[in-house]
Amino acid sequence: MRKHIFNAGPCKLPDSTLENTANAVRELGNCGQSIMEVSHRSKDFQAVYDEAVSLFKELLNIPENYSVLFLGGGASTQFCMVPYNFLKKKAAFVNTGTWSTKAIKEAKLFGEAEVIASSEDKGFTFYPKDLQVPADADYLHLTSNNTIRGTEFFEDKSYDVPVICDMSSDIMSRPVDVSKYAMIYGGCQKNVGAAGVTFVIINNDFAKENLADRVIPTMLKYQTHIDKDSMFNTPPCINIFTVKETLKWVKANGGVEGMEKLAKQREEMLYAEIERNSMFKPVVEEGSRSRMNIPFLMADGKEDLMSDFIAFSEKHNICGIKGHRSVGGFRASTYNACSIEDVEALVACMKEYETLKA
């Protein structure tokens, strides 16, 4: 029986992605080779790659002067690549949790990393607003959705400096004005595919004209991958196939507008139960709550029941709700492929637990 999956990453994938990827492992189309065997320079894989890029551009309405890249190393490698390429003297950061903290740490290897806003003093329970960005910053780095802490912003704003954004866990969950960003990046495994491939959406002019004056290793230079359409080295072929299949599913289900509608429904349904249920309490302040990652805790005085509820939920075919090891509690990740039925199952489980324990 298929479980109700709330894992934070790798994410739940659409059934069509799983089925079509399994078929491609046996044979890609009618080429007589598995997706794991076929040459990345063959016309058979080129068709896969081209469709994945085309779907990314279509679904997000990406402007013509942007490239879509598929790289390895995860978003964590981007924490290093971004400042390696573009930090000349100073970069501005908004610190909203674990991943922005890691990005700040890497940037300090190459120059000044100025934190212009932070929610750390309140346990990263809100997303800072009304940013004052220094005019002399080489770029502003944002993390749009905070997977561990459960905060998110939903408005794409222009600033007087280039904006680079880690959208690992909310890409394709809403329309995005890509033109407001010099670069968007993220690991695909949190919303659009399997672990092992990283997407980069980058303005071609920005990539050429904003390079720092330092020697950058070939593989860590964005222009290398722009010039070769992600084919400078062997790309993660099977992972790109899963991205293609997932984006086909997104398109067939209303595109990013359809995904946003479902995301709002899932978030409203689950938060309503967290607020209502006497056994639980929310963590994130209203107005900053993520639609993708919903953390919550046992109510005051009931903290010792946390492990008991996790075991109870597992008996109800629910998996992945244990909070990140750094913060504890619970976290339900409701990514694109998480169905309304999955959330209904979790809500029903919470209600039943309250009846038994309250």
C-alpha positions as CSV (number, residue, x, y, z in Angstrom):
1,M,0.0,0.0,0.0
2,R,1.3,3.5,-1.0
3,K,2.0,5.5,2.2
4,H,0.9,9.1,2.9
5,I,4.4,10.7,2.4
6,F,5.4,13.9,4.1
7,N,9.1,13.6,3.7
8,A,11.0,16.9,3.5
9,G,13.3,15.6,0.7
10,P,13.5,13.4,-1.2
11,C,9.9,14.4,-1.8
12,K,6.8,12.4,-2.8
13,L,6.7,12.1,-6.6
14,P,3.7,11.7,-8.9
15,D,2.7,8.2,-9.7
16,S,3.3,8.9,-13.4
17,T,6.9,10.0,-12.7
18,L,7.6,6.7,-10.8
19,E,6.0,4.5,-13.5
20,N,7.6,6.2,-16.4
21,T,11.1,6.4,-14.7
22,A,10.8,2.7,-13.9
23,N,10.0,1.9,-17.5
24,A,12.9,4.1,-18.7
25,V,15.3,2.2,-16.4
26,R,14.4,-0.9,-18.4
27,E,14.4,0.9,-21.7
28,L,14.4,4.6,-22.8
29,G,11.7,4.8,-25.5
30,N,12.6,2.2,-28.1
31,C,16.4,2.8,-28.2
32,G,17.3,-0.6,-26.8
33,Q,19.1,1.0,-23.8
34,S,18.3,2.0,-20.3
35,I,18.2,5.6,-19.3
36,M,21.2,4.6,-17.1
37,E,23.1,3.3,-20.1
38,V,22.3,5.7,-22.9
39,S,25.0,8.2,-23.9
40,H,24.3,11.7,-22.7
41,R,25.4,12.9,-26.1
42,S,22.9,10.7,-28.0
43,K,19.8,12.1,-29.7
44,D,17.7,9.9,-27.4
45,F,18.9,11.6,-24.2
46,Q,19.1,15.0,-25.9
47,A,15.4,14.8,-26.4
48,V,14.9,14.2,-22.7
49,Y,17.1,17.1,-21.8
50,D,15.5,19.5,-24.3
51,E,12.0,18.7,-23.0
52,A,13.0,19.2,-19.4
53,V,14.5,22.6,-20.2
54,S,11.6,23.5,-22.3
55,L,9.1,22.6,-19.6
56,F,11.0,24.7,-17.0
57,K,10.9,27.7,-19.3
58,E,7.3,27.3,-20.2
59,L,5.9,26.6,-16.7
60,L,7.8,29.6,-15.1
61,N,7.6,31.8,-18.2
62,I,11.3,32.3,-18.1
63,P,12.6,35.2,-20.2
64,E,14.6,34.5,-23.4
65,N,17.9,35.8,-21.9
66,Y,18.0,33.1,-19.2
67,S,19.6,29.7,-19.2
68,V,18.3,26.6,-17.4
69,L,21.1,24.3,-16.2
70,F,21.0,20.9,-14.6
71,L,24.1,20.4,-12.4
72,G,25.3,18.0,-9.7
73,G,26.3,18.7,-6.1
74,G,23.0,19.9,-4.6
75,A,22.0,23.3,-3.5
76,S,24.9,23.1,-0.9
77,T,27.4,23.3,-3.8
78,Q,25.6,26.4,-5.0
79,F,26.4,28.0,-1.6
80,C,30.0,27.9,-2.7
81,M,29.6,28.5,-6.5
82,V,27.6,31.7,-6.1
83,P,30.2,33.7,-4.2
84,Y,33.0,32.1,-6.0
85,N,31.6,33.5,-9.2
86,F,29.9,36.8,-8.2
87,L,31.1,38.0,-4.8
88,K,33.7,40.8,-5.4
89,K,33.6,42.6,-2.1
90,K,30.3,42.2,-0.3
91,A,27.1,40.2,-0.5
92,A,23.9,40.9,1.4
93,F,21.9,38.1,3.1
94,V,18.6,37.6,4.9
95,N,19.2,34.9,7.5
96,T,16.0,32.8,7.9
97,G,17.3,29.5,9.0
98,T,19.7,26.6,8.5
99,W,20.2,26.9,4.8
100,S,20.8,30.6,4.6
101,T,23.2,30.2,7.5
102,K,25.1,27.7,5.5
103,A,25.1,30.0,2.5
104,I,26.5,32.9,4.6
105,K,29.3,30.7,6.0
106,E,30.4,29.8,2.4
107,A,30.2,33.4,1.2
108,K,32.6,34.5,4.0
109,L,35.3,32.4,2.3
110,F,35.3,34.9,-0.6
111,G,34.4,38.3,0.9
112,E,32.1,40.1,3.3
113,A,28.7,38.6,4.0
114,E,26.5,41.2,5.5
115,V,23.3,40.0,7.2
116,I,20.8,42.8,6.6
117,A,17.9,41.0,8.3
118,S,17.4,38.0,10.4
119,S,14.7,36.1,12.4
120,E,17.2,34.2,14.5
121,D,16.3,36.1,17.6
122,K,12.8,34.6,17.5
123,G,13.9,31.1,16.5
124,F,13.4,31.7,12.8
125,T,9.6,31.7,13.3
126,F,9.0,34.6,10.9
127,Y,10.2,36.0,7.6
128,P,11.7,39.5,7.8
129,K,10.1,42.2,5.6
130,D,10.9,45.7,4.4
131,L,14.5,44.9,3.6
132,Q,17.1,47.7,3.5
133,V,19.7,46.5,0.9
134,P,23.0,48.3,0.8
135,A,23.6,49.8,-2.6
136,D,27.2,48.6,-2.7
137,A,26.3,44.9,-2.3
138,D,27.3,42.7,-5.3
139,Y,24.1,40.8,-4.8
140,L,21.3,40.0,-2.4
141,H,20.9,36.4,-1.4
142,L,17.5,35.1,-0.3
143,T,16.0,31.7,0.7
144,S,12.4,31.8,-0.4
145,N,11.2,28.8,1.6
146,N,12.8,27.5,4.7
147,T,12.4,23.7,4.7
148,I,13.4,23.2,8.4
149,R,11.8,26.2,10.0
150,G,8.7,26.4,7.8
151,T,8.7,30.1,6.7
152,E,8.2,31.4,3.2
153,F,7.8,34.6,1.1
154,F,5.4,34.8,-1.8
155,E,6.2,38.2,-3.5
156,D,8.9,38.7,-6.0
157,K,10.5,42.1,-5.5
158,S,13.0,44.2,-7.3
159,Y,16.0,45.7,-5.5
160,D,18.8,48.0,-6.6
161,V,21.2,45.1,-6.7
162,P,21.0,41.7,-8.4
163,V,18.9,39.1,-6.5
164,I,19.9,35.5,-6.2
165,C,17.5,33.1,-4.6
166,D,17.6,29.5,-3.2
167,M,14.1,28.1,-4.2
168,S,14.9,24.5,-3.4
169,S,11.7,23.7,-1.7
170,D,9.1,25.9,-3.3
171,I,10.0,26.0,-7.0
172,M,7.1,25.2,-9.2
173,S,4.6,25.7,-6.4
174,R,3.5,29.2,-7.5
175,P,4.1,31.6,-10.4
176,V,7.4,33.4,-10.1
177,D,8.5,36.6,-11.8
178,V,11.9,35.2,-12.9
179,S,12.8,38.6,-14.4
180,K,13.2,40.0,-10.8
181,Y,16.1,37.6,-10.2
182,A,19.6,37.4,-11.5
183,M,19.6,33.7,-10.6
184,I,17.4,31.1,-9.0
185,Y,18.7,27.7,-7.9
186,G,17.8,24.7,-5.9
187,G,17.9,20.9,-5.4
188,C,15.2,19.2,-7.4
189,Q,14.5,16.6,-4.8
190,K,12.2,18.8,-2.7
191,N,9.5,19.5,-5.3
192,V,10.4,18.6,-8.9
193,G,12.3,15.4,-9.1
194,A,14.7,12.9,-7.5
195,A,17.8,13.6,-5.5
196,G,20.9,14.1,-7.5
197,V,20.2,17.0,-9.8
198,T,20.3,20.7,-9.1
199,F,18.5,23.3,-11.2
200,V,20.0,26.7,-12.0
201,I,18.0,29.5,-13.7
202,I,20.5,32.3,-14.6
203,N,20.5,35.5,-16.5
204,N,23.1,35.2,-19.2
205,D,24.1,38.8,-19.0
206,F,24.6,38.6,-15.3
207,A,26.7,35.5,-15.6
208,K,29.1,37.3,-18.1
209,E,29.2,40.8,-16.7
210,N,29.3,40.2,-12.9
211,L,32.2,37.8,-12.6
212,A,34.5,38.3,-9.7
213,D,38.2,39.0,-10.5
214,R,39.6,35.6,-9.4
215,V,40.6,32.3,-11.0
216,I,37.5,30.1,-10.9
217,P,37.9,26.3,-11.5
218,T,36.3,25.2,-14.7
219,M,33.6,23.1,-13.2
220,L,32.7,25.8,-10.7
221,K,32.2,28.5,-13.3
222,Y,28.6,29.0,-14.5
223,Q,29.7,30.1,-17.9
224,T,31.2,26.6,-18.5
225,H,27.8,25.0,-18.1
226,I,25.9,27.8,-20.0
227,D,28.2,27.4,-23.0
228,K,27.8,23.6,-23.0
229,D,24.1,23.4,-22.1
230,S,24.9,21.4,-19.0
231,M,26.9,18.9,-21.1
232,F,30.5,19.9,-20.1
233,N,30.6,16.6,-18.2
234,T,28.1,13.7,-18.0
235,P,25.0,15.2,-16.3
236,P,22.8,13.2,-13.9
237,C,20.7,11.6,-16.7
238,I,18.2,9.6,-14.8
239,N,17.5,12.4,-12.4
240,I,16.9,14.8,-15.3
241,F,14.4,12.3,-16.7
242,T,12.5,12.4,-13.4
243,V,12.4,16.2,-13.6
244,K,11.0,16.0,-17.1
245,E,8.3,13.6,-16.0
246,T,7.4,15.6,-12.9
247,L,7.1,18.8,-14.9
248,K,4.9,17.0,-17.5
249,W,2.6,16.1,-14.5
250,V,2.7,19.8,-13.3
251,K,1.7,21.0,-16.7
252,A,-1.1,18.4,-17.0
253,N,-2.5,19.5,-13.6
254,G,-2.8,23.2,-14.2
255,G,0.8,24.4,-14.2
256,V,2.2,26.5,-11.4
257,E,-1.2,28.2,-11.0
258,G,-2.8,24.8,-10.3
259,M,0.0,23.9,-7.9
260,E,-0.5,27.1,-6.0
261,K,-4.2,26.4,-5.6
262,L,-3.5,23.0,-4.2
263,A,-0.7,24.3,-2.0
264,K,-3.1,26.8,-0.4
265,Q,-5.7,24.1,0.2
266,R,-3.2,21.8,1.9
267,E,-1.8,24.5,4.1
268,E,-5.2,25.9,5.2
269,M,-6.5,22.4,6.0
270,L,-3.5,21.3,8.0
271,Y,-3.0,24.6,9.9
272,A,-6.7,24.7,10.7
273,E,-6.4,21.3,12.5
274,I,-3.2,22.3,14.3
275,E,-4.9,25.4,15.6
276,R,-8.0,23.5,16.6
277,N,-6.5,20.3,18.1
278,S,-5.8,20.5,21.8
279,M,-2.9,18.1,21.4
280,F,-0.8,20.3,19.1
281,K,0.4,23.9,18.5
282,P,1.9,25.7,15.6
283,V,5.4,27.1,15.5
284,V,5.5,29.8,12.7
285,E,3.9,33.2,13.0
286,E,0.9,33.9,10.8
287,G,1.9,35.8,7.7
288,S,5.2,33.9,7.3
289,R,3.9,30.3,7.1
290,S,5.2,28.1,4.4
291,R,2.8,26.2,2.2
292,M,5.5,23.5,1.6
293,N,6.8,22.7,5.1
294,I,4.5,22.9,8.1
295,P,6.2,22.4,11.5
296,F,4.2,21.9,14.7
297,L,4.7,20.8,18.3
298,M,2.8,18.9,21.0
299,A,0.8,21.3,23.1
300,D,2.2,22.6,26.3
301,G,2.3,19.9,28.9
302,K,2.1,17.1,26.4
303,E,5.7,17.1,25.1
304,D,6.3,13.6,26.3
305,L,3.8,12.2,23.8
306,M,5.8,13.2,20.7
307,S,7.3,9.8,20.1
308,D,3.9,8.2,20.8
309,F,2.2,10.3,18.2
310,I,4.8,9.5,15.6
311,A,4.3,5.8,16.2
312,F,0.5,6.3,16.1
313,S,0.8,8.1,12.7
314,E,3.0,5.3,11.3
315,K,0.3,2.8,12.1
316,H,-2.0,4.9,10.0
317,N,0.2,4.6,7.0
318,I,1.7,8.1,7.5
319,C,5.5,8.7,7.2
320,G,7.9,11.6,7.3
321,I,6.4,13.9,9.9
322,K,9.2,13.8,12.4
323,G,10.8,17.2,12.7
324,H,14.3,17.9,11.6
325,R,16.9,16.7,14.1
326,S,18.1,20.2,14.8
327,V,14.7,21.5,16.0
328,G,12.6,18.4,17.0
329,G,8.8,18.4,17.0
330,F,6.9,17.5,13.8
331,R,7.1,18.7,10.2
332,A,4.7,17.8,7.4
333,S,6.2,18.6,4.0
334,T,3.3,19.2,1.6
335,Y,5.0,19.4,-1.8
336,N,3.4,19.4,-5.2
337,A,2.7,15.7,-5.4
338,C,1.3,15.6,-1.8
339,S,-2.4,15.0,-2.4
340,I,-5.4,16.5,-0.6
341,E,-6.2,12.9,0.4
342,D,-2.7,12.7,2.1
343,V,-3.5,15.7,4.2
344,E,-7.0,14.5,5.0
345,A,-5.4,11.3,6.3
346,L,-3.0,13.2,8.6
347,V,-5.8,15.4,9.8
348,A,-8.0,12.4,10.6
349,C,-5.1,10.8,12.4
350,M,-4.6,13.9,14.6
351,K,-8.3,14.0,15.4
352,E,-8.3,10.4,16.4
353,Y,-5.3,10.9,18.5
354,E,-6.9,13.8,20.3
355,T,-10.0,11.6,21.0
356,L,-7.8,8.9,22.6
357,K,-5.4,11.1,24.6
358,A,-7.1,14.4,25.5
